[in-house]
Amino acid sequence: MIDEYLTTQIAVHAMGWRVAAGRYLKADRSWASRAGFRPFADLNDAFRALRTVTQDYSLRATSVGVRVDVRLGDRTAHAVDSSEARAICLALAEVLGIRVEDYGDGHNSGR
C-alpha cells in the first residue's frame, strides 16, 4: 500500500530514522515500532514529522477538506485531502522530493 511506503519514506527522510525489522531506529539509539508511527492516520505524528522538517507551512480549510502548503528552502508543495493528517503527509513527501503518485480527486501538488 502506498501509505505504508510513504510512511517509511517520511520516517527516513523527515525524521532521520533508519528502518529495521518491525521498527524504526532513532538517532539516539532508541526505537519506535512501525505500528506506533502512523502519520497518515495520527495527526500528532503528521505534525511531528512536519515540524521536524520545517516551520514554514500553512493549513486552510476548503470545500473538499484541508489544503496544506509547505515550504522547504526554495521548494514548495501543497496537497488537498479530506484528512488533515493525510494532506500534511502528502505535502511533506512532495516537498522532500519523495515521489507521490497522482491521488486523483482532492490531491494537488506543485513546486
C-alpha positions in Angstrom: 0.0 0.0 0.0 1.2 3.5 -0.9 0.6 4.9 2.6 2.9 2.4 4.2 5.6 3.1 1.6 5.2 6.9 2.2 5.2 6.4 6.0 8.6 4.7 5.8 9.9 7.3 3.4 8.7 10.1 5.8 10.3 8.2 8.8 13.6 8.1 6.9 13.7 11.4 5.2 11.8 13.6 7.6 12.6 12.0 11.0 16.1 10.8 10.2 15.2 7.3 11.3 16.6 4.0 9.9 14.5 1.0 9.0 14.8 -2.2 11.0 12.6 -5.3 11.3 9.2 -4.1 12.6 10.6 -0.8 13.9 12.5 2.5 13.2 15.8 3.1 14.8 16.2 6.7 16.0 19.5 8.7 16.1 19.6 8.5 19.9 19.6 4.7 19.7 16.0 4.3 20.9 13.4 2.9 18.6 9.8 3.3 17.6 7.6 0.5 16.4 6.3 0.8 12.8 2.8 0.4 14.1 3.4 3.2 16.6 4.3 5.8 13.9 1.2 6.4 11.8 1.4 9.9 10.3 -1.3 9.2 7.7 -3.8 8.3 10.5 -2.5 10.1 13.6 -2.5 13.9 13.4 0.1 14.2 16.1 2.6 12.1 14.2 1.9 14.1 11.0 2.6 17.4 12.7 5.7 15.9 14.5 7.1 15.0 11.1 6.1 18.3 9.5 7.7 20.4 12.3 10.8 18.3 12.2 11.3 19.3 8.6 10.1 22.9 8.5 8.2 25.6 10.4 7.1 27.2 7.1 3.7 25.7 6.4 0.0 26.7 6.4 -3.3 24.8 6.6 -6.5 26.1 5.2 -10.0 24.6 5.2 -11.5 24.1 1.7 -14.8 22.8 0.4 -13.2 19.4 -0.1 -11.1 19.2 3.0 -7.8 20.7 4.1 -5.1 22.4 1.9 -1.6 22.2 3.3 1.2 24.4 1.8 4.7 23.6 2.8 8.0 25.4 2.0 11.5 24.0 2.5 14.2 26.3 1.2 13.3 27.1 -2.4 10.9 24.1 -2.7 7.2 24.4 -2.2 4.4 21.8 -2.2 0.8 21.6 -1.5 -1.8 18.9 -1.1 -5.6 18.8 -0.5 -7.3 15.9 1.1 -10.4 15.3 3.3 -8.0 14.0 6.0 -5.8 16.7 7.6 -3.1 14.1 8.5 -3.0 12.7 5.0 -2.8 16.2 3.4 0.1 17.0 5.7 1.9 13.8 4.7 1.3 14.2 1.0 2.6 17.8 1.0 5.6 16.8 3.2 6.5 13.9 0.9 6.3 16.2 -2.1 8.5 18.9 -0.6 11.0 16.3 0.4 11.2 15.0 -3.2 9.6 11.7 -2.3 7.7 10.6 -5.4 4.0 10.9 -4.8 1.7 9.4 -7.4 -1.4 11.3 -8.5 -4.1 10.5 -5.9 -6.9 11.7 -8.0 -9.8 13.7 -6.6 -8.7 16.2 -3.9 -4.9 15.9 -4.3 -2.8 18.6 -6.0 0.8 19.3 -5.6 3.3 21.7 -7.1 6.7 23.2 -6.8 
